[in-house]
């Protein structure tokens, strides 16, 4: 009977290296969408987005209130209309009154 070979051959270097390395994660949808942009452009885009959201929140919480300017504009418009109608009525009255 031939002697049995009990030694297992050593694996070639690098043969099982793929099992020990971390597998690369696939990029997310947003990451792949913005992958072509340089980092400063991404930071500026994020800052503009945050500023836009802040303006919306500010207008929701502090906007829509009636200010004195709105009230004064309304009063001035009414006064101007009253003056216009008064001038028209005055002109019509002068034309209706016979002169002696």
KEKE-3310 file (N, C-alpha, C; in steps of 0.2 Angstrom, whole numbers, plus 5000, padded with zeros to 4 digits):
npx = (5004:5003:5011:5001:4998:4998:4999:4991:4990:4997:4988:4987:4996:4985:4974:4962:4960:4949:4939:4942:4943:4933:4918:4914:4902:4886:4883:4871:4855:4854:4868:4874:4868:4873:4886:4895:4897:4909:4916:4915:4904:4894:4893:4889:4877:4870:4869:4862:4850:4846:4845:4834:4824:4824:4819:4806:4800:4801:4793:4781:4779:4780:4775:4761:4754:4744:4751:4755:4758:4750:4737:4738:4740:4727:4719:4723:4720:4706:4703:4708:4699:4687:4690:4691:4677:4671:4675:4670:4656:4655:4658:4648:4637:4639:4637:4623:4617:4609:4616:4614)
npy = (4994:5011:5025:5037:5054:5066:5079:5095:5104:5121:5136:5146:5162:5176:5170:5168:5181:5189:5186:5191:5204:5220:5221:5232:5245:5247:5263:5275:5281:5296:5298:5294:5302:5314:5312:5317:5330:5342:5343:5356:5362:5354:5357:5371:5369:5363:5372:5383:5376:5374:5387:5391:5383:5389:5401:5398:5393:5404:5413:5406:5406:5420:5428:5435:5443:5458:5473:5490:5497:5491:5495:5509:5511:5506:5516:5527:5525:5524:5538:5545:5540:5545:5559:5560:5557:5567:5579:5576:5576:5590:5596:5592:5598:5611:5613:5610:5621:5635:5651:5667)
npz = (5000:4996:5004:5013:5009:5020:5021:5017:5002:5001:5000:4986:4986:4989:4985:4993:4997:4994:5003:5015:5014:5015:5007:4994:4996:4988:4980:4986:4981:4981:4983:4971:4962:4965:4963:4953:4956:4963:4980:4986:4979:4983:4996:4995:4989:4999:5009:5002:5001:5015:5019:5011:5016:5029:5026:5022:5033:5042:5035:5037:5051:5055:5045:5035:5044:5047:5044:5049:5038:5028:5032:5032:5018:5014:5019:5013:5000:5001:5005:4993:4984:4989:4988:4974:4970:4976:4969:4956:4960:4963:4952:4944:4951:4949:4936:4935:4942:4938:4932:4937)
capx = (5000:5007:5010:4996:5001:4993:4999:4987:4994:4996:4984:4991:4995:4980:4968:4956:4960:4943:4934:4944:4942:4926:4915:4912:4894:4884:4881:4864:4852:4856:4875:4875:4865:4877:4893:4899:4899:4914:4913:4913:4898:4889:4892:4885:4870:4866:4868:4856:4844:4845:4843:4827:4819:4823:4815:4799:4798:4800:4787:4775:4778:4780:4772:4754:4751:4743:4755:4753:4759:4744:4732:4739:4738:4720:4715:4725:4716:4699:4703:4709:4693:4682:4691:4689:4670:4669:4677:4665:4650:4656:4658:4641:4632:4640:4634:4616:4615:4609:4619:4610)
capy = (5000:5017:5029:5042:5060:5069:5087:5098:5109:5128:5140:5151:5169:5180:5166:5169:5187:5193:5184:5195:5212:5222:5222:5239:5246:5251:5270:5276:5285:5302:5299:5293:5308:5320:5310:5321:5337:5343:5344:5363:5363:5351:5361:5377:5367:5361:5379:5386:5372:5375:5394:5391:5380:5394:5407:5396:5393:5411:5416:5403:5408:5427:5431:5435:5448:5464:5478:5497:5500:5489:5499:5516:5511:5506:5522:5532:5523:5526:5545:5547:5539:5550:5565:5560:5557:5574:5583:5574:5579:5597:5598:5591:5603:5618:5613:5610:5627:5641:5657:5673)
capz = (5000:4995:5009:5012:5009:5025:5020:5012:4998:5004:4995:4982:4989:4987:4982:4997:4999:4993:5008:5021:5012:5015:5000:4993:4997:4982:4982:4987:4975:4981:4982:4964:4958:4966:4963:4948:4959:4968:4987:4988:4976:4987:5002:4993:4987:5005:5012:4999:5003:5022:5019:5008:5021:5034:5024:5022:5040:5044:5032:5040:5058:5056:5039:5035:5048:5044:5046:5048:5031:5024:5035:5029:5011:5013:5021:5008:4994:5002:5005:4987:4980:4991:4985:4967:4969:4978:4964:4951:4962:4963:4945:4941:4954:4946:4929:4936:4945:4933:4934:4936)
cpx = (5004:5006:5005:5000:4996:4994:4995:4991:4992:4992:4989:4990:4990:4974:4962:4956:4953:4938:4936:4943:4934:4924:4913:4904:4892:4882:4873:4861:4854:4864:4877:4873:4870:4885:4898:4901:4905:4912:4911:4906:4892:4887:4888:4878:4866:4865:4862:4850:4842:4842:4836:4822:4818:4818:4807:4797:4797:4794:4780:4774:4777:4777:4764:4750:4750:4747:4752:4753:4752:4738:4732:4737:4731:4717:4717:4721:4709:4698:4704:4702:4687:4683:4689:4681:4668:4670:4672:4658:4650:4655:4651:4636:4633:4637:4626:4613:4615:4612:4615:4614)
cpy = (5006:5021:5035:5049:5064:5077:5090:5104:5116:5131:5145:5158:5173:5176:5167:5176:5191:5191:5189:5202:5213:5223:5229:5240:5249:5258:5271:5280:5292:5303:5298:5299:5314:5318:5314:5328:5337:5344:5351:5365:5360:5355:5368:5375:5366:5368:5383:5382:5373:5383:5395:5388:5385:5399:5405:5395:5400:5414:5413:5405:5416:5431:5431:5440:5455:5470:5485:5500:5498:5493:5506:5516:5510:5512:5527:5531:5525:5534:5548:5546:5544:5557:5566:5560:5564:5579:5582:5577:5586:5600:5598:5596:5610:5618:5613:5617:5632:5647:5663:5679)
cpz = (5000:5001:5008:5013:5014:5024:5015:5009:5001:4998:4992:4986:4985:4984:4986:5000:4999:4999:5014:5020:5013:5008:5000:4993:4990:4984:4982:4981:4975:4980:4974:4960:4959:4965:4958:4951:4963:4975:4988:4985:4980:4993:5001:4992:4994:5009:5009:5001:5010:5022:5016:5013:5027:5032:5024:5029:5043:5042:5035:5047:5059:5050:5040:5040:5045:5048:5046:5041:5027:5026:5032:5022:5010:5014:5016:5002:4995:5002:4998:4983:4983:4988:4977:4966:4971:4973:4958:4953:4962:4956:4942:4944:4951:4939:4930:4938:4940:4936:4932:4934)
residu = (UNK:UNK:UNK:UNK:UNK:UNK:UNK:UNK:UNK:UNK:UNK:UNK:UNK:UNK:UNK:UNK:UNK:UNK:UNK:UNK:UNK:UNK:UNK:UNK:UNK:UNK:UNK:UNK:UNK:UNK:UNK:UNK:UNK:UNK:UNK:UNK:UNK:UNK:UNK:UNK:UNK:UNK:UNK:UNK:UNK:UNK:UNK:UNK:UNK:UNK:UNK:UNK:UNK:UNK:UNK:UNK:UNK:UNK:UNK:UNK:UNK:UNK:UNK:UNK:UNK:UNK:UNK:UNK:UNK:UNK:UNK:UNK:UNK:UNK:UNK:UNK:UNK:UNK:UNK:UNK:UNK:UNK:UNK:UNK:UNK:UNK:UNK:UNK:UNK:UNK:UNK:UNK:UNK:UNK:UNK:UNK:UNK:UNK:UNK:UNK)
# end
